[in-house]
Amino acid sequence: MNTKGKQIILFDGVCNLCNNAVNFIIKHDKHDTFRYASLQSDVGKHYINKFNIDTQLLDSILLIKEDAVYYHKSSAALHIAKKLSGGYSLMTIFLIIPKPLRDFVYDYIAKNRYKWFGKKESCMLPSPKTKNLFLDQI
C-alpha cells in the first residue's frame, strides 16, 4: 500500500482502549491523513526495526510522519489530535506542558489500560468499510 503523504499510527492491537481510540480517529479524520497498523503486525515490526524504536515504548501509540519522524506517548496523541476535525486540534495547547509531566499521566493510563478497559485475545479486524485504512504489508 502506498503511504506517501500519510501519517502512520501504530497501536496496541489487543488493547480495547487503543482500538476505541483508532475508531475515534477514523471517525474524525476528515482529510484522510492516517493509516493504521498494530504494533504486533508485520508492518508494526517493520517500522519498529526501521526506526530502531525502543521496544519499551511499545505500550505506547506511535505516530510516524513523513516516513522518518515519529512521536510516542502523549506527543503522538497530541499530534494526532492536531489533524482531527471537531475542534480536537485545540488539544495541542497541552504541548506547552513539559513532556515528562504529560508522559507521566499517559504512562499511568497505559499501565492500567488492560485492567480498566480490557484486552482482546487477538488484534482487531477492521470492518470492510475501513479495511483500506489498515496496512497489512509493506
SULHUFEN-V680248 format. One record per pair of residues at least 6 apart in sequence whose ideal C-beta (glycine too) atoms are under 8 Angstrom apart, sorted by the first residue. I is the first residue (numbers start at 1). J is the second residue. D is the distance in whole Angstrom. If there is no record, write none. Layout:
# SULHUFEN-V680248
i=I j=J d=D
i=I j=J d=D
This chain:
# SULHUFEN-V680248
i=1 j=35 d=7
i=1 j=135 d=6
i=1 j=136 d=8
i=1 j=137 d=7
i=3 j=35 d=6
i=3 j=67 d=7
i=3 j=135 d=7
i=6 j=32 d=8
i=6 j=33 d=7
i=6 j=34 d=7
i=6 j=35 d=5
i=7 j=33 d=6
i=7 j=34 d=5
i=7 j=35 d=7
i=7 j=63 d=6
i=7 j=64 d=7
i=7 j=65 d=5
i=7 j=80 d=8
i=7 j=83 d=7
i=8 j=34 d=7
i=8 j=35 d=5
i=8 j=36 d=7
i=8 j=37 d=7
i=8 j=47 d=7
i=8 j=63 d=7
i=8 j=64 d=4
i=8 j=135 d=7
i=9 j=22 d=7
i=9 j=25 d=7
i=9 j=34 d=5
i=9 j=35 d=7
i=9 j=36 d=5
i=9 j=37 d=8
i=9 j=61 d=6
i=9 j=62 d=7
i=9 j=63 d=6
i=9 j=64 d=8
i=9 j=76 d=8
i=9 j=80 d=7
i=10 j=36 d=8
i=10 j=37 d=6
i=10 j=38 d=7
i=10 j=39 d=5
i=10 j=44 d=5
i=10 j=47 d=6
i=10 j=48 d=8
i=10 j=61 d=7
i=10 j=62 d=4
i=10 j=63 d=8
i=10 j=64 d=7
i=11 j=18 d=4
i=11 j=19 d=8
i=11 j=21 d=7
i=11 j=22 d=6
i=11 j=36 d=7
i=11 j=37 d=8
i=11 j=38 d=6
i=11 j=39 d=7
i=11 j=61 d=5
i=11 j=62 d=8
i=12 j=18 d=4
i=12 j=38 d=7
i=12 j=39 d=6
i=12 j=40 d=8
i=12 j=58 d=8
i=12 j=59 d=7
i=12 j=61 d=8
i=13 j=19 d=7
i=13 j=38 d=3
i=13 j=39 d=7
i=13 j=40 d=5
i=13 j=41 d=7
i=13 j=44 d=8
i=13 j=120 d=8
i=13 j=122 d=8
i=13 j=123 d=3
i=13 j=124 d=6
i=14 j=38 d=8
i=14 j=40 d=7
i=14 j=119 d=5
i=14 j=120 d=5
i=14 j=121 d=7
i=14 j=122 d=7
i=14 j=123 d=6
i=15 j=113 d=6
i=15 j=114 d=7
i=15 j=117 d=7
i=15 j=119 d=6
i=15 j=120 d=8
i=16 j=113 d=8
i=16 j=117 d=4
i=16 j=118 d=4
i=16 j=119 d=7
i=16 j=120 d=7
i=17 j=109 d=8
i=17 j=113 d=5
i=17 j=116 d=7
i=17 j=117 d=4
i=18 j=61 d=7
i=18 j=113 d=7
i=19 j=120 d=7
i=19 j=124 d=5
i=20 j=117 d=8
i=21 j=61 d=7
i=22 j=36 d=6
i=22 j=124 d=8
i=25 j=34 d=6
i=25 j=80 d=6
i=25 j=84 d=7
i=26 j=34 d=8
i=26 j=36 d=8
i=26 j=130 d=6
i=26 j=133 d=6
i=28 j=84 d=4
i=28 j=85 d=5
i=28 j=86 d=5
i=28 j=88 d=6
i=29 j=83 d=7
i=29 j=84 d=6
i=29 j=85 d=8
i=30 j=84 d=8
i=30 j=85 d=4
i=31 j=83 d=7
i=31 j=85 d=8
i=33 j=83 d=5
i=34 j=80 d=7
i=34 j=83 d=7
i=34 j=133 d=7
i=35 j=133 d=6
i=35 j=134 d=7
i=35 j=135 d=5
i=36 j=126 d=8
i=36 j=133 d=6
i=36 j=134 d=5
i=36 j=135 d=7
i=37 j=43 d=4
i=37 j=44 d=5
i=37 j=47 d=8
i=37 j=134 d=7
i=37 j=135 d=4
i=37 j=136 d=8
i=38 j=44 d=6
i=38 j=123 d=5
i=38 j=124 d=8
i=39 j=45 d=8
i=39 j=48 d=7
i=39 j=58 d=5
i=39 j=62 d=7
i=40 j=123 d=6
i=41 j=123 d=7
i=41 j=135 d=8
i=41 j=136 d=7
i=42 j=137 d=7
i=42 j=138 d=7
i=43 j=135 d=4
i=43 j=136 d=7
i=43 j=137 d=7
i=43 j=138 d=6
i=46 j=138 d=5
i=47 j=53 d=7
i=47 j=62 d=7
i=47 j=64 d=6
i=47 j=70 d=8
i=48 j=55 d=7
i=48 j=58 d=8
i=51 j=64 d=7
i=51 j=70 d=6
i=53 j=62 d=7
i=53 j=70 d=7
i=53 j=72 d=8
i=57 j=72 d=5
i=57 j=73 d=7
i=59 j=107 d=8
i=59 j=110 d=5
i=59 j=111 d=8
i=60 j=72 d=4
i=60 j=73 d=5
i=60 j=76 d=7
i=60 j=106 d=7
i=60 j=110 d=7
i=61 j=72 d=7
i=61 j=73 d=7
i=61 j=76 d=5
i=61 j=77 d=6
i=61 j=80 d=8
i=62 j=70 d=6
i=62 j=71 d=7
i=62 j=72 d=5
i=62 j=76 d=6
i=63 j=70 d=6
i=63 j=71 d=5
i=63 j=72 d=8
i=63 j=75 d=8
i=63 j=76 d=4
i=63 j=79 d=6
i=63 j=80 d=6
i=64 j=70 d=5
i=65 j=71 d=8
i=65 j=79 d=8
i=70 j=76 d=8
i=71 j=79 d=5
i=73 j=102 d=7
i=73 j=103 d=5
i=73 j=106 d=5
i=73 j=107 d=7
i=73 j=110 d=8
i=74 j=94 d=8
i=74 j=99 d=7
i=74 j=102 d=4
i=74 j=103 d=5
i=74 j=105 d=7
i=74 j=106 d=4
i=75 j=95 d=8
i=75 j=99 d=7
i=75 j=102 d=8
i=77 j=106 d=7
i=78 j=91 d=6
i=78 j=92 d=5
i=78 j=94 d=6
i=78 j=95 d=5
i=78 j=102 d=8
i=79 j=92 d=8
i=81 j=88 d=5
i=81 j=89 d=6
i=81 j=91 d=4
i=81 j=92 d=6
i=82 j=89 d=5
i=82 j=91 d=8
i=82 j=92 d=5
i=83 j=89 d=7
i=94 j=102 d=7
i=126 j=133 d=7
i=126 j=134 d=5
